[in-house]
Amino acid sequence: MNQTEKVKSTATKAAKEEPTSGDLISYESLDDAAYEELPEAEYLEAQKQLLENEKSIYLGQAEALKAEADYLAQEAEPGDTQFDEESGEGGTTTIDRERDLALAASALAAVEEIDDALRKIEHGTYGICESCHEVIPRMRMRALPYARLCVKCKNGGLSRR
């Protein structure tokens, strides 16, 4: 059995079993050619695993940033300013808190995009460009599993992922 057949066999086995973090690695380890050749059901399972993994990462980031922002709000006294020794410019904890809250909101927005992609998998519309309605190439979906547009449409204007 050659290397590609071994990887495909592992991917097939993983798709039949209950998804675990170990299964994600088997799909991630596939080279581009093997990924392109996955049957549709296995491809969708691999994408679902990628989406779930990214969702947990973004949720963790949002939680940590929110906790940091809350900590800064509790520790700060009104008018608290810290000065940098070299530049003399002050950076308030309010600015740091606002930055953390903005980053947390961005992470939660990505979670919403991921949830939309998971719903599309359930409804059978995953991987279809929202602009031109063509199939988005698997390699784009592998790189950005919650992409809404194909590369051609994304390059054609400024819009959502």
Protein Blocks (a to p, Z undefined) as FASTA:
>chain_A
ZZklmmmmmmmmmmmmccdfklmmmmmmpcfklmmmpcfklmmmmmmmmmmmmmmmmmmm
mmmmmmmmmmmmmmpcghiacddfklopacdfklmmmmmmmmmmmmmmmmmmmmmmmmmm
mnopghiafklopacdfklmmmmmmbfbdfklmmmpccdZZ
